[in-house]
Amino acid sequence: MRRSRFVVLVSSLLLAVGTALTGAATAQASSQAATGGYVALGDSYSSGVGAGSYISSSGDCKRSTKAYPYLWAAAHSPSTFDFTACSGARTGDVLSGQLGPLSSATALVSVSVGGNDAGFADVMTTCVTQSDSACISRINTARAYVDSTLPGKLDSVYSAIRSKAPSARVVVLGYPRFYQLGTTCLGLSEAKRKAVNDASDHLNTAIGKRAASHGFVFGDVRSTFTGHEICSGDSWLHSVNWLNIGESYHPKAPGQSGGYLPVLTAND
């Protein structure tokens, strides 16, 4: 009986020590994730257009202190933080003007790009101002571009990121679905809303495949935005904003903090 109690006591001590060591290792891994530099690349969904509180020095790039890169850096205090994402950026803009801060010391990179290459702004303009058939025709043109041309452009960006930041963890952020379907909602018809959502899914699939082929993580934000689409009654996305057209169809501040930030945090 005494030996049995002794065995139980030793086993309990070993379990406690093991738990403590595991906890220490987890804490160390978490600390390492914030060690080194963080570079935030991409388009308006990364710069924070629509979230307000723009950094004056960022000019037309409209980088926001409420954007997910800024929020992540504030919470994790990386050794360096370079925020080069810019409103309107396409893959070529990322290649030509955003990669400068990347280096062997970069530990984390986030990037969202591809929507502007596919003509997102023109798609939404067509769908808002023209007929269902014109909207769907323009979306089909964009889908064809996503299939034929965008993968090569993404490959160029992803290869350049890996070349300049060989040790970094790279998280490629996707785009939300824009509309909640099956609800009464002013504005676009149900057919248009469904076509826009399907196009977003198509784009996300293409981006996710290219990210995976480079060994990058794809951060899918569609789940975090579920229930917060336009027409949901609690939208984290701007609809058409005629007073500030550039903010249309971009995440509000809650979309950055509740839609994008948790996905980056879960994958950093």
C-alpha distance (Angstrom), angle and dihedral (degrees) to the residues before:
residue distance angle dihedral
M1 . . .
R2 3.78 . .
R3 3.81 90.2 .
S4 3.76 89.7 50.4
R5 3.79 91.3 52.8
F6 3.80 89.6 47.5
V7 3.81 91.0 52.8
V8 3.79 90.9 48.9
L9 3.80 90.9 49.1
V10 3.82 92.9 49.5
S11 3.79 91.3 45.6
S12 3.80 90.6 51.3
L13 3.79 91.6 49.7
L14 3.80 92.1 49.3
L15 3.80 90.6 48.6
A16 3.80 90.9 50.4
V17 3.80 91.9 48.6
G18 3.79 91.1 46.8
T19 3.78 91.5 50.1
A20 3.79 91.0 49.1
L21 3.79 92.1 49.5
T22 3.80 91.7 47.4
G23 3.78 90.2 49.8
A24 3.79 90.4 49.1
A25 3.79 91.0 49.6
T26 3.79 91.0 49.3
A27 3.79 91.3 49.3
Q28 3.80 89.9 48.4
A29 3.81 91.6 50.3
S30 3.79 90.1 49.2
S31 3.80 89.8 49.3
Q32 3.79 91.2 49.5
A33 3.80 89.8 53.1
A34 3.81 88.5 63.2
T35 3.80 93.7 41.8
G36 3.77 115.1 99.1
G37 3.75 128.1 22.1
Y38 3.79 130.7 -40.0
V39 3.81 119.8 -150.4
A40 3.81 120.5 -170.5
L41 3.79 114.1 -157.6
G42 3.76 134.7 173.5
D43 3.77 147.1 59.9
S44 3.80 136.7 -40.7
Y45 3.80 93.4 -60.8
S46 3.80 87.4 64.0
S47 3.80 97.9 36.3
G48 3.79 90.0 54.7
V49 3.79 104.5 -116.3
G50 3.79 106.4 176.2
A51 3.80 95.2 28.0
G52 3.81 97.1 85.9
S53 3.82 125.8 -146.6
Y54 3.80 92.3 95.1
I55 3.78 119.6 -169.3
S56 3.81 105.1 -114.2
S57 3.78 94.1 -142.4
S58 3.81 90.9 57.7
G59 3.81 91.6 69.1
D60 3.80 115.3 -176.8
C61 3.81 90.8 -2.6
K62 3.82 86.2 75.6
R63 3.78 98.8 -152.6
S64 3.77 109.3 -173.1
T65 3.78 132.0 -150.0
K66 3.82 84.5 -141.1
A67 3.80 93.8 56.4
Y68 3.80 117.0 111.8
P69 3.85 95.3 -111.8
Y70 3.79 91.6 55.0
L71 3.81 91.7 45.2
W72 3.82 92.2 49.0
A73 3.81 92.1 49.4
A74 3.81 91.4 48.6
A75 3.81 90.8 52.4
H76 3.83 98.1 43.4
S77 3.82 104.8 31.3
P78 3.82 98.6 -144.0
S79 3.81 115.7 -160.3
T80 3.81 89.1 -106.8
F81 3.80 132.8 8.4
D82 3.79 122.6 -160.6
F83 3.80 116.4 -177.7
T84 3.80 108.7 -168.2
A85 3.82 101.2 149.5
C86 3.79 110.9 126.9
S87 3.78 137.8 -164.4
G88 3.79 112.4 -102.5
A89 3.80 94.9 15.3
R90 3.77 119.7 158.7
T91 3.77 127.3 -169.5
G92 3.80 91.1 -88.6
D93 3.79 91.2 53.1
V94 3.79 91.5 52.7
L95 3.80 89.6 51.1
S96 3.79 95.7 46.3
G97 3.77 102.5 38.0
Q98 3.80 116.0 14.2
L99 3.81 109.8 50.7
G100 3.81 99.0 73.0
P101 3.83 96.9 100.6
L102 3.83 93.6 52.8
S103 3.80 115.5 108.8
S104 3.78 143.7 144.0
A105 3.82 86.6 -81.3
T106 3.81 92.5 60.2
A107 3.80 109.3 111.3
L108 3.81 100.8 176.9
V109 3.78 134.5 27.8
S110 3.79 126.6 -177.9
V111 3.78 123.5 -171.0
S112 3.79 139.9 172.1
V113 3.78 117.0 -175.5
G114 3.79 139.7 136.9
G115 3.79 103.7 72.2
N116 3.79 94.4 90.5
D117 3.80 91.9 45.9
A118 3.80 88.1 55.9
G119 3.81 91.1 52.5
F120 3.78 98.8 -107.9
A121 3.82 95.8 164.2
D122 3.80 92.8 50.5
V123 3.80 91.2 46.2
M124 3.79 91.8 55.0
T125 3.80 93.0 43.4
T126 3.80 89.9 52.9
C127 3.80 93.0 46.4
V128 3.81 93.7 48.5
T129 3.81 97.1 45.8
Q130 3.80 104.9 31.0
S131 3.79 142.1 49.9
D132 3.79 129.2 -71.1
S133 3.79 91.1 -104.2
A134 3.82 93.1 49.8
C135 3.79 90.6 48.3
I136 3.79 93.7 50.1
S137 3.81 91.7 44.9
R138 3.82 90.8 54.0
I139 3.79 90.8 47.1
N140 3.80 90.5 51.8
T141 3.81 89.3 53.7
A142 3.80 89.4 52.1
R143 3.81 91.7 47.9
A144 3.80 90.2 52.5
Y145 3.81 89.5 52.7
V146 3.80 90.5 49.9
D147 3.80 89.4 53.4
S148 3.79 99.2 43.5
T149 3.79 109.9 28.5
L150 3.78 113.7 12.6
P151 3.84 97.5 68.8
G152 3.80 92.0 62.4
K153 3.81 91.8 47.8
L154 3.80 91.3 50.2
D155 3.80 90.1 48.5
S156 3.80 89.6 55.7
V157 3.80 91.9 52.5
Y158 3.79 95.1 44.2
S159 3.81 93.2 46.7
A160 3.80 90.9 50.8
I161 3.81 91.5 49.6
R162 3.80 91.8 51.5
S163 3.80 92.3 45.8
K164 3.81 93.2 52.3
A165 3.82 96.9 37.6
P166 3.82 104.7 32.5
S167 3.81 95.6 167.6
A168 3.80 99.7 40.9
R169 3.77 127.0 114.5
V170 3.79 104.5 -128.0
V171 3.80 120.9 -153.1
V172 3.80 115.4 -168.7
L173 3.81 110.0 -158.6
G174 3.78 120.2 -150.7
Y175 3.79 132.7 -156.1
P176 3.82 131.3 -92.7
R177 3.76 127.3 -116.3
F178 3.77 104.8 -101.8
Y179 3.78 105.8 -147.6
Q180 3.76 139.2 45.7
L181 3.79 106.2 -136.5
G182 3.79 130.2 -144.9
T183 3.79 94.4 38.1
T184 3.78 133.9 110.2
C185 3.75 104.9 -103.4
L186 3.77 135.0 161.4
G187 3.78 117.5 -125.3
L188 3.78 124.4 30.1
S189 3.81 120.4 39.3
E190 3.78 120.6 -110.3
A191 3.81 89.3 -106.4
K192 3.79 91.5 55.4
R193 3.79 93.1 45.0
K194 3.79 92.2 51.3
A195 3.81 92.0 47.4
V196 3.81 91.2 51.0
N197 3.81 91.5 49.5
D198 3.79 91.8 47.8
A199 3.80 89.7 50.3
S200 3.80 90.4 52.3
D201 3.80 89.9 51.4
H202 3.80 89.8 49.5
L203 3.80 91.6 51.4
N204 3.81 92.4 46.9
T205 3.79 91.1 51.2
A206 3.80 91.6 52.6
I207 3.81 93.0 46.9
G208 3.79 92.4 46.1
K209 3.81 92.4 52.5
R210 3.80 94.0 50.5
A211 3.81 91.9 45.2
A212 3.81 91.3 52.1
S213 3.79 91.6 48.6
H214 3.81 88.6 60.1
G215 3.79 93.5 46.2
F216 3.80 92.4 -107.2
V217 3.80 126.9 138.7
F218 3.81 117.6 -111.7
G219 3.80 111.6 -142.0
D220 3.80 106.1 -152.9
V221 3.81 110.0 -159.2
R222 3.80 96.8 179.8
S223 3.79 92.6 94.5
T224 3.81 94.9 50.5
F225 3.81 91.0 49.1
T226 3.81 93.0 49.1
G227 3.79 107.7 120.6
H228 3.78 90.9 19.4
E229 3.79 101.2 74.0
I230 3.79 123.9 121.1
C231 3.84 108.4 -74.1
S232 3.82 91.4 28.4
G233 3.80 95.8 105.5
D234 3.82 89.6 -121.2
S235 3.76 101.4 56.8
W236 3.80 120.6 178.9
L237 3.81 88.2 -169.2
H238 3.78 130.3 74.0
S239 3.77 115.9 -120.7
V240 3.80 117.4 -153.9
N241 3.79 107.2 -33.5
W242 3.78 105.9 -164.6
L243 3.81 91.3 -175.6
N244 3.80 92.2 54.7
I245 3.77 107.1 17.2
G246 3.81 93.2 179.5
E247 3.81 90.8 67.0
S248 3.80 93.1 55.8
Y249 3.82 114.1 121.3
H250 3.79 93.3 6.0
P251 3.81 127.7 119.7
K252 3.78 118.6 -90.6
A253 3.81 118.2 -137.1
P254 3.85 91.5 -84.0
G255 3.80 88.6 53.1
Q256 3.78 90.3 56.3
S257 3.82 95.3 45.0
G258 3.80 97.9 35.4
G259 3.79 102.5 27.5
Y260 3.80 107.9 33.9
L261 3.81 106.9 20.4
P262 3.83 96.4 59.6
V263 3.80 90.8 50.9
L264 3.81 93.1 51.6
T265 3.81 90.9 44.4
A266 3.80 91.9 50.6
N267 3.80 90.8 52.2
D268 3.81 103.8 36.1
